Amino acid sequence: MTPEDQWLAQKEKMLAWLRLGFSIVAILVIQLNPERTTPFRNVSNVSLYSFCLYSFLIVYLTQWGTSDLRKVGLATTCLDLLWISLMVFSTGGSRTPFFVYYLFPVITASSRYGIKGGLIAAFVGVTLYGFIRFSAIWENPLGIDIYIIRSIYLVALAYIFGFVSEFERKQNERLLALYKTAAEAATREERRRIGRELHDRLLQTLASLTLRLETCRKYFLQSPKELDQEIELMEKTARGAMGEIRQFLSGKDSRGFPPGTLIEQLREDIRFLRDGLGLTVILENDPEEISLPLGVEEHLYYVLREGLRNIARHSHASRAEIHLKETDGEIQASISDDGVGFNPAQAKDSNCFGLISMQERIEKLGGNLFVETAPAKGTKISFRVPVNSETLQE
């Protein structure tokens, strides 16, 4: 059930109970005033008690029934007008105390169908009341001036309540549109988060395995010992990736980054690039042991690892440098190479997910990422991140 349907159901339930209350009050008014005379006493009793039974039925339908509430609303508006007219006619004609009951179908029609529906109900009520008012059977009917005033009163109320109802409906439509937009934005953000996690965790792991397989070609005949070590490491990495996939699919947190190991993890990646690919990578960090919150440390590692992977795969560089410095409540970092570089505009147009993921992680930490590059002039990626990031959203 949509929020609009829920609101409609609640409104119909409220109107049903209100109608039942009116019907009970009508019976009490007649019973407490036995001196009231009318030539249609039997018709009056039938109309009052049948209206009460009808009100009970509508309460049942709105509370526990499975009927289409829109059809119930249209039917009850018509029945309310007819039943109230019968009550007005049988309990005293134009001098009945129940003229005010015409307000109920007018207000309900306005709340359901807006200005147009409310005015139609008001004009139907005024017409029916006019037949009763000008009927020849009444010896002393109300004056024409009172009839006109009452008619204007009904029409004015129909317009006012219809206007309020339409305004409310438009506001609800805007709220629903905003709700839908927010839900779509949340869905897109969740997809981006999943994509970032898959890229930075699993795809980077697979890319690392690919690089290690390429390295194994060098060791296949030359150094069986190094080959065995690389294969063993790849097996361990593959099992770890499979474990992360299982946890990811089961909805569990697949985070396995050991706290306080940022520098150690980077050195391991650098060792592989040096020994396996012959790439010289210099790591400089100040202080020697950088202590960071776990969430910050993990994001920084995936950003720097993505930078190293891009250097190994695309830059054709022979040398790369990583600089990390913690100072004044923030960490400054950069990763640069002497490779072929690239055109930033073309990379942006090609929707390069690696750079996008790096930027999103840095922005999530409250920092800024900068890319300096040009064809044949190498690449430098730098960023600044507050160390005491309290706004990190996992």
Residue, then its C-alpha position, 0 to 999 in steps of 0.5 A: m500500500t502506497p503512502e497515498d493509499q494509507w492516508l486515504a484509508q485513515k481519512e475514510k476510517m475517521l469519516a466513518w466514525l464521525r458519521l456514526g457519531f452524527s447518527i447517534v446524536a440525531i437519535l438522542v436529539i429526537q428521543l430527548n425531545p418527545e414533544r417535537t411533533t411531525p406528521f411523519r413520525n414513523v418515517s422519521n424513526v426509520s430514517l434515523y435508525s436506518f442511518c445509524l445502521y448504515s453508519f455502522l456498516i460503513v465503519y465495518l467496511t473501512q475498518w475490516g472490509t476489503s472494498d475499494l475505498r474510493k468507490v465506498g467514498l463516492a457511494t457514501t457521499c451520494l447516500d449521505l445526501l439522500w439520507i440526510s434529506l430524508m431525515v430533514f424532511s421527516t423530522g420537521g421540514s425546513r425547521t428541522p434541527f438537522f439542516v447542519y447535517y448537510l455540512f457532513p457530505v459537503i465537507t467529505a466530498s470536498s476532502r475527497y474530490g476538491i473544490k469541484g466535488g464539494l461544490i457539486a455536493a453543496f448544490v445537490g444538498v441545496t436543491l434537495y433542501g429547496f424541495i423540502r423548504f418549498s413543499a406545500i405540506w408545511e404550514n409555516p416554512l422558513g423564510i426565503d432569506i434564511y434559505i438563501i443564507r443557508s445555501i450560501y453558507l453551504v457553497a462557501l464551506a464547500y469552496i473553502f474545504g475543497f481549496v484546503s483539500e486540493f492544497e493538501r493533495k498538492q503538498n502530498e504529491r510534492l512530498l511523495a515526489l521528494y520521497k521518491t527522489a530521495a529514495e532514488a538518490a539513496t539507491r544510486e548512492e548505495r550502488r556507488r558504494i557497492g561499486r566502490e567496494l567491489h572495485d577497491r577490494l575485489l577488482q584490485t585483488l584480481a588486478s594484483l593476481t593478474l600482475r603476479l601471474e605475469t610475474c610468474r612467467k619470469y620465474f617459471l624457468q629461472s627461479p622455481k623457488e620464487l615461483d613457488q612463493e608467488i603461487e602460494l601468495m596468490e592462493k592465499t590472496a584468492r582464498g581471501a577474496m572468496g571469503e570477502i565475496r561470501q561475506f559481501l553476498s551474505g550482507k556481513d561486514s567484509r572489512g579485514f584491514p588490520p589496524g595500524t598496518l598502513i605503512e606495512q601494507l604499502r611496503e608489501d605492495i611496493r616490494f611486489l612492484r619492485d621485485g615482480l615488475g622492476l618498478t622503483v618505488i620510494l616511500e617516505n612517511d613522516p613520522e615513521e609510525i603514522s597512527l590513524p583512525l581505522g576508517v581513515e587508515e583503510h580509505l587511505y590505503y585503498v586510495l594509494r593502492e589504486g594509485l600504485r595499480n594505475i602506475a603499474r598498469h598504465s603509466h609505463a613508468s620506471r620510478a614512483e614516489i609516495h609521500l605521507k606526512e601527518t601534521d597540524g591535525e591532517i595528513q598530506a599525501s601524494i603519489s607520483d610517477d615519471g610515466v606517460g601521463f594522460n589527458p585529465a579531460q579524456a579520463k573524466d569523459s571516459n568515466c574512469f572508475g578508479l579515479i572516481s573511487m579515489q576522489e569519493r573516498i577522500e571526499k568521504l573523509g572530508g578531504n580534497l584530491f588533486v590530479e596533476t598530469a599531462p601526456a608524456k609528463g608523468t602524473k602526481i595525485s595529492f590529497r589532504v585529509p583531516v586526521n580527526s575525521e568525525t564525519l566519516q560515513e561507512 
